[in-house]
Amino acid sequence: MASVNIIVGSHVWVEDPKLAWKDGEVIKIHGQDLHVKTSDGKEVVAKIAKVFPKDTEAPPGGVDDMTKLSYLHEPGVLQNLATRYELNEIYTYTGNILIAVNPFQRLPHLYDTHMMEQYKGAAFGELSPHVFAVADVAYRAMINEGKSNSILVSGESGAGKTETTKMLMRYLAHLGGRSGVEGRTVEQQVLESNPVLEAFGNAKTVRNNNSSRFGKFVEIQFDKSGRISGAAIRTYLLERSRVCQISNPERNYHCFYFLCAAPAEEVERYKLQNPKSFHYLNQSKYYELDGVNDAEEYLATRRAMDIVGISEEEQDAIFRVVAAILHLGNVEFAKGEEIDSSVIKDEQSRFHLNMTAELLKCDAKSLEDALITRVMITPEEVITRTLDPEAALGSRDALAKTIYSRLFDWIVEKINISIGQDPNSKSIIGVLDIYGFESFKTNSFEQFCINFTNEKLQQHFNQHVFKMEQEEYEKEEINWSYIEFVDNQDVLDLIEKKPGGIIALLDEACMFPKSTHETFAQKLYQTFPKNKRFIKPKLSRTSFTISHYAGEVTYQADLFLDKNKDYVVAEHQVLLTASKCTFVAGLFPPLPEDSSKSSKFSSIGSRFKLQLQSLMETLSSTEPHYIRCVKPNNALKPCIFENLNVIQQLRCGGVLEAIRISCAGYPTRRTFYEFLLRFGVLAPEVLAGSYDDKVACQMILDKKGLEGYQMGKTKVFLRAGQMAELDARRAEVLGNAAKIIQRQIRTYIMRKEFVSLRQAAIQLQSCWRGSCTWPCRLFLLQKPSESCDHYSVWLEATGRQEGASKSQNGCKGNRCSQRSQGQARKESGRTYMAVAI
């Protein structure tokens, strides 16, 4: 730790509960305790191991690449981002990783065609950090090396991932688009797929008004000349539970509200009303978004559907299904005459049931039976079992979620078919827009899957950062073999290992009819009692905590079993397969005959694990580029930078983990010129000699007795803490030099004052000691007589008038015979001073 080099007078960062870090100056050191006077004038005491040195020579506007920071640590990174954000510099590099801080305001000048042209072909780092620079590097690498590339965009909800992804695709379309082509081009369809997918896959959440509730990987295919020739969109883990369950201040998926604001004839056709009248929408009191007109968005979505190749007939069918889901949510149940049975609650529920059946073009009685009964086939007979009202509500919600999930998958597949893939394409650029690490008060199965995804991506990210470090070391020809790489494989084993991982145990629990969330939780407690990444909360019997790379997250297992089951209720399948609407029947194709006999279990968790495995294989075959999006405040307003909020996101985004990896090797790198410029004062004799820069750097380091550093071809590589040690010694040298300068200046000033005083004293003494033959030069302190030649001068000097009282002790004659006795004298309360004649 660099803190051991901290001395009195050092500028440091200390932890602060409100600001995360606060700067100050060390005023006293007592053992392991530092007394620090902070910038706001307060004195705090901190442990020496928990403070970090501050670079007092950092540029006032920050640095555009944080590898240039003298101290690559948490407070240094935070301060640099905050400084740049104040100047509206929202992009910053950390090596080849781009950090994008959401400005929460439109900055059109940053993304116009002129800006695109500026970054076209520019070397990385030549211009200011920008999302276009990352896209350009990926495109040039693909063209020049013939290798596929990928750009991974991550961040928490509201950090700006979706907007960043749009900018990336716009720039790639600018580079690889075809001008003057009639009809819809591939790039147009790719860009216009965004509003369609946002309408059906995005929703307002606690943290964001337009949060993507699914992961998306867009493969943009290029031909030999670098033109876009095809594209494919892959989606991951749509949040199905949102269809039926939301809470304040969230909203359901945008398409429901768009449809309720559609033109009057369509609202009438689907028998829609205000969103407040639908159960799936009125669980939250938020129906509108600031600055968003749902009626206009509905029309914009229809136009986007046209561009991506969804016909008008298909669009009508899509929105008919959306309306059916809204009506289905309003179907309620009451207890039936028989035990554990249910019936349609009232006429209002009957109306919504009939409307659902009409919109789905299926039989209303068959729909009712599918909701309130279950058929069990045994070798002896077929048993029809009724459901109680609570189970019937569960059946209703399961049907709604299944229909919506199938609808979303159909839209994605249709977009892919319309865009078309290029089978001859040799290179792709993939853009991954995926949910960031999540940790809420209540974390369920969705957060578990999302954080599992982020653990996988973090491992990939760590490996990439470590690889970049290795390449830098190899390029500079320094030894790095002893640097240890620590990854998060133990967390991944805990989650996905088969057998014995959490997903495997969850699947096992789902296959047993008598399993509950309590038995599942107990099984976890029994399986992982000594796993350092698994923690059993003290006050809960159904929760468990996982220590992720970004921190601990506690999951509530209550709904894990229900959300993990990936099957369509047989009655629902039969009902919708028989629909007279070809679109709806197409969403539920008949199952193969073997499937009904198969006992193979399918789960969301296992399917997601396979999807993720496929994604990681794709990413591993490409050259990755990383963009980490950061939300500066929870108010979603411009010009507010909340330190604690940002630090947490930097941890979740793996930025601090990347810094940790860098610190395991050589976090501080300086070119020989920069090193000499900063530390040449430590060995002036070296600068005075005509040494080569590399040799001069080596001599300085050897003179100071540093060990473990390495000399590259163009740079000095310093281990963690060595920069602080050199800075401490530099501060000591400069401090001693300052003292010498101060001593010389003070000596000069005091001597000059002394010489001046001595000269005055000599002059004064020479006057008093002069010969009596001299004319009287000074008055005595006594009053001269009126007959004295000097009487008029005395009057003028003392401000007296003629006729003043005479003194018998004054001068006599034309020459003064008195001598100064060197003592002051008062007369009539007034001191007479000697006056020069």
N, C-alpha and C positions, 0 to 999 in steps of 0.2 A: 504494500500500500504506500502511495506517495506521501501520505500524511506524516510519515516519520521525518520528513525533511522540512516540516513547517516550523518556523521560528517566530519570535515576537516581531510584529510588523508585517507578517505575511498576510496577503489577501486570500480569503478562503470562502467556500460555500458551506453553510450549515443547514441542517434539516429544519423545516418550518411546517407546522401542522396546516397552515392556511395557504402558503405560497409554494409548498413542496421544498423549495430551496431559497435561502436568503444569503446575500453576500455580506461580508464584514471583514474586519481587520483584527488579527490576534493581538491582544494587549497584555496577556499574561499566560504563562504555561506552568501548570502545577501538576507534576506527575503525568498521568494520562489524560488530564482535563485541560481543555483550552478555554480561556476566557476571551470571548469574541465580542467586539463592539460592532453591531450590525449597522447597515446603511440607514436605518430609521432611528439610530441613536440608542438603541437598547443594548444591554449587555447580557449575553447568554453564555452558558457553560455547556460545552459539548465534548464528547469523548474524541480523542485524537484519531481513532480509527474510523470515525463516522463523518469526517470532514474531507472536503476535496479542495485542492488548490485552485485559485481563480487566475485566469490569464488577464492581467491588467493591460496588456498591450494588444488585446483583440481588437480588430477593426470595429469602429462604432456602428457600422451597418451590418455586422456579422460576416460570415464567409458563405459562399455558395456551395461549397463542398465540405462537409464536416470532417472529412479526413484531414483537412488542413488545420483543424483546431489543435492548439498546443496541448490541450488536455481533453482527451476523448473520454468523457465520463458523462453521467446522467445530467448533472446541473449544467455542464457546458453545452450539451446538446439542446437542452430545454431553453437556455438563455439565447442561443443562436437562433432557434426557430422563432422565439418570441420577438427578438429584435427585427428579424426579417419580416415577420407578419405585420408589425407596426408600419413597415414601409410598403405594404401590399405586395411583398415578394412571397408568394404563396408556395413556390417550388424551391426545394433544397435537395442537393445530392448528399448521399453518404456512400462514397465510392461510386458504383454504378447503380445504386438503389435510389429511386426518386421518392422523396417525401412530399406529399401534396396536402396542404392545409386548406380546408374548405373556407373560402372567403365569405360565403353566405351573401353574395351580391354578384350581379352580372359584371363581368370584365370582358366585354366583347373585343376590345383591342388586342387581347391576348390570343384570340382564336380565329382571327379573320384570315382571308386568303393571303394577304401580304405577309403575315406572320408565318404561315405555312411555307411560303417561298423562301423565307429567311433560313428556316431550319432544314430545308431540302438539301441534302448532301453535306451539311456542315458537320465537322468533326465533333464528337461527343465532348462536351466541356468547353468548346470554343465559344458558344453563346451561353446566355443565362439558362439555368435549369428550366426545363419545360417538358410537358407530357409529349410534345411533338418530337423532342430530341430522342426520347426513349423509342418511340415508334419508328423514327428514322434509322436509328442504330439497328433495330430488329430487321427492318426492310433491307438495308444495305448489306447486313450480314447474310441474309437469305440470298440476295442477288449475287454477291461476290463469292460466297463460300458454298452456295447450293444447299445449305442446311436449314431445316425448319426451325423456327423461333417461336417462343411463347412469351406473352406479357401477362404477369399475374397481378391483378388489382385486388387489394384487400383493405379492410377497414371496418369499423363498426357502423351500425345503422346511422345514416346522416352524415357520414364522413365524405361523401361525394363519389362513391365508387361508380355508380351508374352514369353520372355526368362525365367522369374521367374515361369510362369505357366508350361513351359516345364520341368523345374527342379523338380517342385513338382510332376508332373506325372511320371517322371523317378524314383523318390525316392519311390513313392507309388507302382510302378511296381516292383521295387527292393524288397520291403517288401512283396507284395502280389502276385507276379508273379509265374507262374508255370514253373519250369525248366524241360527241356527234353521232352516237349510236341511237338508232330509233328503238322505241319501245322501252320496257323497263330493264335497266342494267342490273347486273348482280349486286353491284355496290349500292344501288338505290334500294333494292329489296332488303339487303342486309341492314341498312340504316333505318328503313321504315319498319323493320321487324321489331325495333325497340319499343315504339309506342304501343304496338299490339301486345307484346309480352308484358309490358308495364301495366296495361289495362287489366290483364287477367292474372298477373303474378305479383303485382306490387300493392301495398296498402300503407295506410298511416299507422305508425307505431308510436310508442311513448317517445322515441328518440328521433323520429324522422317522418315527414309527411309523405314520402314516396319511397318506402323501404322495399327492396326486392326480397320477397319471401321464398326465393329459390336460388340455386346456384346456376350459373350459365357459363358455358365454354363455347366460344364462337371460333370455328376453324375457317379462316379465310384462305382459299386456295389460289395459287398463282401459276400462270403458265411460264414457259421458258423466257419470255420477254419481260416478265415482271408485271404482267397485267392480271387483274383479278379474273379468275375463270370459274369460280364456284365457291360455295360456302356451305357450312353445316353448323347447326346449333344443337348443342347437347345441354340438357337441363338436369338439375339434381335436387331431389328432396323438396318438392313443393310442400309448403306448410298447410296440409289438408285440414287440420283441426280449426284453422281460422274461419273456414266456411261456416261453422256452427257455433263457434265460441269466441267472443271478443269482450274486451273490458275497456272502461274509460282509461285514457283518452284516445283509444285506438279506433280504427275503422276496419270494415271488411275489405275485400278486394275491390279495387276502383270500379270494375265493370258493373257491379250491382248498382252503384250510385249513378253511374253514367246512364244506365238503362232507365232508371226512375226519372231522369231528367230528359229523356228522349222526346222527340216531337209527339204532339198530342195523339195523333192517329196510332202510333206504335204503343204508347202507354195504354190507350183504350183497347187495342188488339190483345195485349197481354194481361189486361185487367190489373194494371199496376196502380199503386198509390204513392203517397209520400213515403220516403224511407222509414219514417218513424212508425209506420204501421206494420213493418215486417220484423218478426222475431230475430232473424239472423242479423238484422242491422240495428235494432233498437236496444240491444244489450249495452251499447255505448251511446252517450248523448252527443257524440260528435258526428255530424252528418255532412258538414261542408269543410273544405280546406281554404285557407286564406289565399286569395289570388288565383283560385282555380274555379272555372265555370264548368260544371259537370255537363251541361247541355252542349257546350262547344267541344268539350273533350270527347263526348259521344260521337259527334260528327267527324272529329279528327281521327278517332279510332276506326270509323267506317272507311274513311279515305285511305288510311294506312293499310287496312285489310285489302282494299282494291289493289294497292301497289304490290303487296306481297303475294297476290294471286288467289285470294279467297273470293269466290264468286258471291254475287248478291244473294243467291239462293242459300248458299252455305252460311253467309252472315246472318240471314234471317233465322236459320236453324240454330245457330250458336246462341243468339240472344233469346230465342224461344226456350232453350235449355236453361239459360241463366234465370229467366223469369220463372220457370218451373221450380227451380231450387228455392227461390224466394217464397213461392206459394207453399212448397213442401214444408218449409220451416214453420209455417203458421198452422200446421195440422197438429191438434192436441188430442190427448186421449183421456178417457175416464175409466173407472173400474167397471168390468162387465159383470154379468149375473153369476158366472161361474168363478171359482177360485182361481186366482192368478190369471185372469183374462182381462181384456180391455176392449173398449169400443171407441168410435169417434166421439169426441166430447160434446160437440154442439153443431148447430147449423152453420156457424161461421167456419168451423174446422171442416165440415162437409163441403162447403163451397171451395175452400182452398185445395181440398183433396181432389175434387172434380176438375178444378182448373189445372192442377198438376198433371192429372191423367190426360186432359185434353191437349196440353202443350207437349207432353211426351208421346201423345198418340198411342196410349195404351188403355186397357180396360180399367175403369175406376174401381170395380169390385176386386179385380185381381191385384190392383195396387194396394187396396185396403188389406187384403189377405196377406200380401207380402210384408206389410208393416207389422201386423199383429199376430202372425202365426209362424211356426216353424215346422217343417216336415222332417221327420227322422225315419230313415229307411233301415230296417233290421232284416236279418235273414228270414224271419217269420212273417213280419207285417210292416205296413207303412203307418207311422204314428204321426198325427198332427197335434202339435203342442201349442197352446196359446201363450201369449206374453202378457205380463202385467203392464200397467201404464208406464212405469219407469223403463222397463225393457223395450217397450214399443217406441218410446222417445229415442232410446239408443239406436234402435233399428232405423228410425227415420233419419237420424243424423248420419248414421253409417251410409245410408243410401245417398244422401246429399253430398257427402265427402267423396264417395266413389264416383258419382256422376261428374262432379267438378274436376276431379283428378283426371278422369278419362278425357274430359273436354279439353283441358290444358294440354295433355299429351297429344291430342289430335291436332291442336293448333300448331304446336311445335313441329310435328311431323309434316303438316301441310305446308308450313313455311319452308321447310327443308326440300320438299318435293318441288315447290314452285321456284325456289332459287336454283336448285340443281347442283349436283356435285360434279367435279371434273375428275374422271377416273385416271386421266393421264397426268394429273398434277403431281409434280415431284416435291414441291415445297409448300408449306403452309406457315401462316402466322396465326397462332392461337391467342385469343384474348379471354382470360378467365376473370369473370366478375362474380365473386363468391362472398358469402356472408362472413363477417369477421367474428372473432371470439366474442362470446356472449356470457354475461353473468348478471342475473337479475335476482330479485328477492325470492322469486319462485322460478326454479329451473326444471323443465320437464324433458321429455324424450327428444323434442326438437333441439333444445340447447345441447343435449348430450351428443347428438349427431353432428351439429354444427361445430362443436368444440373438438370432436373427434377429427373432423375435416381439417380444422386449423392445426391440430397436432401433426397430422400428416404433412400438411403444407409447410409447417414450421421445420420439420425434419428436412424437407427438401430445400428450404430456404437456408438452414444452417449448413447443409452440405455444400450448397452453392457458394455461400459466403466463405466457408473454409477453403473451397476450391479456388476462389478468387484470391484469397490470401496466399495460397500455395503458388499460384501463377505469378503473383507479384514478387514473391521470394525467389522463385526460379528465374524470373526475368532479371532480377538484380544479383542472381548467383550467390545467394546466402543460404546457409544451412538451416532447415526448418524441421528436420526429421523428429526432433524431440518434443515438438509442440503437440499436446494432447487434445483430441477432439472429443468433446462430451456432447452426446445428443440425447433425445427424449425417447429412445426406443423402449425404455421400461414402461412409460405411460402407454405407448401403443400396444405393448404386449398385454398390459392390464385390460385394455379395452377389446382388442381384436384377436388375441391368441386363441387358437383352436386346438384342443378343447381347453376349457378353463377360463376363458376371457369373459368379460361382462356381457358382450353380445351373444356368445355361445350359451351362457347361463340364462339369458333372457329368452332365447329361442326355446331352450329346454323347458322353461317355465310356461311358455305359451302353448306348448304341446300337451300339457297336462291340464285337464278340465278343472281340477280342484285347486290349481295354483292361484294365489292372490298376490297382490303387491307386497303384502307382509311376508309371505313365505319366500318371495323372490328376494326381498331385502335381507332376510335372515340367511338365505343361502350365500349372499354376497359377504355378509359378516363372517360366516364360517370359512369361506374360501380364501379371503384375503386378510387374515388377522395381523399378519406381520409385513404386509406390503407397504413400503414407505410412501407410496403414492396414493394409497387408499386409506381413508379416515372414517371411522364410525362416529357420527355426532352423538353427544351424550344424552341429549333430550329428545331424541326421535327414534322411532322403531322402523320407520320406512324411508328414511333419507340416508344418503351416503355422500361423501365428499371425495373428490379427486383433486390431487395436487397437480394442476396443469403447468405448462411452461410459463403461463401468464399469471398464475396465482391459483388459489384454491376456489373451487366451485362446488356448492352443495346442491345435489339433485334430489327432487322429490319423486319417489318411485311409484306414486299412487296410480298414474295413468300409463306407465311404461308398457304394461302387457297389452292394453287395449290399442295403444298407438302403434305397437310393433306388429300387430297381426295384419298380414297383407293378403287378404282374400275377399272375394265378393260373395255375399250371402247368396246361397243357391237360389232362393226365391226371387231375389232382386235380379239375378242373372237371367233367369227364365222369363221374368216379366219384361225386361227391357230388350232382350233378344227378339221377343215377339212383337216389338213396337212396329206400328204401321209407318212410322217415320224412318226412312232409310238412313238418315243421319244418326238418329238415336240408336237404331239397331246396329249401325256400324261401330258405335262406341263400345258395344257389348257383343262381339262376334261369338258364335257358338263355341263352347269349349270342346276340345278333342275328347273323344269317347274315353280314352285312357285316363284323362285327368280326373274324372269323377271317381275312378277306382284307385287312383294313386294316393298313397298316404304321405307323400313327400310334403313337408311343411315349408311354407314360404313366409318370409318376414321382411318388414321394411328395413330393419337393421342389417340383415344379411345381404339384401339386395343393394342397399346403399353402400355396404362395404365392398361389394363387387364393382359397383360403379366407380367408387373412389379408387379402387385398385387399377381400373382401366384408365382413369384420368391420370394417375401418377405415372403409369407406363408411358402415356402420351407425353407428359411433361418431361419425363426423363430422356425421351428421344429427341427433345428440342433444346435449343439454347435459351435459358430463361432470362427474363428481365423483370424487375420487381418495381411496383409502385405501391407505396403505403399511404393510404388516405387517412387524414386525421381530422376529427371534428373538434374545433378549438373551444366550443362552449355548448352547453345543453340548451341554451335559450334560442339557438339557431339564428343568431344575430351577428352582423358584421362588427369588426373592430373589438371583439372581446376575446381575450386569450386566457383561459383558465388553466393554470399550471398543473394542478392535481389531475384534472381531467385528461390533459394531454399526456402527462407522464404515464398514466394507466394505459392509454392507447399505444404509446411507444413500447410498453412492455408487451401488450397483447399482440401488437403487430410484429414483434420479434426484432425491432430496431435495437433495443437495448441488449437483446440476446446476441445480435450481430456484433455489437460493441464488446460484449463479453468475450466473444470468439477472437476479436481483434486484439483484445487485451491479453489473451493467452499467448499471443505471439509478440508482435512489435507494433503497438498501437500508435507510436509516434514515428513519423518518417519525415525527414527534412533533406532537401537537396544540400549538397556540400556548401553552396553559396549561402543559402538561408541559414545553415547552421553556423557558419563563420560570422555572418552578419550579426547573429544573436549572441554567440558565445565566444567571439574572438577576444573579448575583454578578459577572459579567464587566463589567457596566455598571450600577452602583447608581444612577447619575443617571437612567437610563431608568426604572427601577422607581419612583423618587421622583416622576417626572412622571406626568401623567394621560394616558398614551398608550393608544391602542387596542392590543390584544394583538398583532395582526399587525404593526403599525407598530413596536411595541417589539421584536419578534423581528428585524425587518428592521434596526433600528438596532444591535442587538447584533452581528449578523452582519457588517454593514458596518464597524463599529468594529474588528472582529477581522480584517478584510481577507479574508474567505473569498469564493471565487468558484465558480461552477458550481452552487450550490444553487438551489432554486426555492421560491417561496412559493405554496402552494395556497390554497384557500378556507378550509380549517380546519386545515391542517397545514403544517409546515416539512419539505421534502424535502431530505435531505443526501446528497451523493455519498459513495462508499466512502472512508473515511479521515477525513472531516470531523468525524465524531462523536469520533474519537480525538483529533483536533487540538483541538477545543473542550474535551474532557475534560482534556487536558494543560494547557491554559491555565487551566482552572478549578482544576485541582490546584495550579498555580503560585500563583493568587490566594489559594486557601484556605491554601496553605502559608505564604505571606507573612503572611496574616492570623493564622495560628496562631503565627508567630514574634513578631508584635507583641503578641499576647495573652500569650505566654510571657514576653516582655521586661517587660511591665508587671507581671505577677504576680511575677516574680523581683525586680523593683525594689521592689515593695511589701513583699515578704517581707524582703529585705535591709535596707531602711530601718527597718522595724519592729524588726528585731533590733539594728540600730545604735542606734536611739533608746533601746531598753531597756538596752543595754550602757552607753551614755553616761550615762543616768540613774543607773545603779548606780555608775559611776566618780565622778560628781559627788558622790553621797551619801558614798561612801567618802572622797573627798578632804576633804569638808567636816568629817568626823569627825576626821581627822588634823590638819587645820589649825585646829581650833577653839581658842578662847582658853584659857589655863591656868586662868582663873577657873572654867572649866566643870568639872563633875565628871568624873572619869576615865571615858571611855566605852569605851576599849579597853585590853586588856592588851598590854603589850609582849611581845616574844618571850622576855623574860627572866623568871626565876622571882622573884616578890615575896618579901619577908621575912615571917617568921611573924607579926611584930607588925603587918604591914600590914593595913588594913581589907579588902583584896581577897584575902588569902591563902586564905580559905575558898572563895571563888569559883574561884580558880585550881585548888585541889585538886579541886573538883567537875568543872571543865572538863577537867582532864588525867587524871582517874580515879586520883589518887594518894591515899595514906593519910596520916593524921596521923603526924608524926614523920619525915617525909621530910627528906632532907638540906637544910640551910639554905644559902641563897645570900647571899653578901656583896654581890651586885650588885642586890638587889631594891629594892622601893619603901621609902621612909623616911617615917615620919609618916603623917598622915591624908590627905595629898594627894600624888599622883604628880608627880614632877618630871621624869620621863624622857620623851623624845620618840621616836617611831618613826623609825628610820633607813631603813625600807623594805627591810630585809634579813632573810631567814630565818636562824634559828640552831638548832643541835641541841645537846641536852644528854643525856648518857647514851644516845646513839643515837636520840633522839626529837626531832622538830621541834615546837616550841610555837607554836601559832597564836594570833592575837589573838582574844579572846573578848569579846563585848559584855556589859556589866554591866546 
